[in-house]
């Protein structure tokens, strides 16, 4: 069973900041490749959700994150 990956507004904004930083400090090609690579890596979590790190700030919640 595959899980659905949700991008929060915060994570979308952070990815946009990463893109803007590398666009200004490297090149648009580097910025695109990096942010596309980050987005593609999240697809691995669909099939293997246990490979993600444990979020310590959410450890006390009843759900597993």
N, C-alpha and C positions, 0 to 999 in steps of 0.2 A: 504494500500500500504506500503510495506516494503522499507526501505532505504538501501542503500549499505554502508557498513562500510569500510572506507579506512584507512589503517595504513600507515602513512607517514614514510619516512626513519628515521626521528628524533624519532618518537614514537617507532619504532622497536628497534632502538639503545638504547633508554632509558629502554625498557623492558629487553633487553639483559644485561644492566648494573645492573638492579635490580636482575636479575637471578644470575649474577656473584657475586654480593655482598652477597646475602643470601647463595650461594653455599660455599663461603669462610668463612662466619661468623656464619652460622647455620649448614645446611646440604644440600646435593643435593635434598633430598626429600622435605624439606621446600621450597627450591628455585623453584622446579618444581610445587609444589602445589600452591604457591603464584602467579607465573607468569601465570599458567593455569587459576587460579581464576580471575586474572585481565583480561585476554583475554576473558573469558566467560562472564564477566560483560558487555563487550561492545556489546554483542548480544542483550541485553535488549534495546539498543538504536535503533535497527532495527524496533521494533514494537512501541516503545514509545520515539521518538527522543526528545520530550520536557523535558524529565527527566534529560538531560545533563545540565551542568552549562553553563552560558553565558561567553564566552571568551571576557574579557574586551579589550584586545589588538585588537580584530577584530570588535569591536562595530561600527566603522565608515565605514565599508565596506557595499556595497549595498546588498550583500547576507547575509543571516542569518547563523551564526555559533553557 
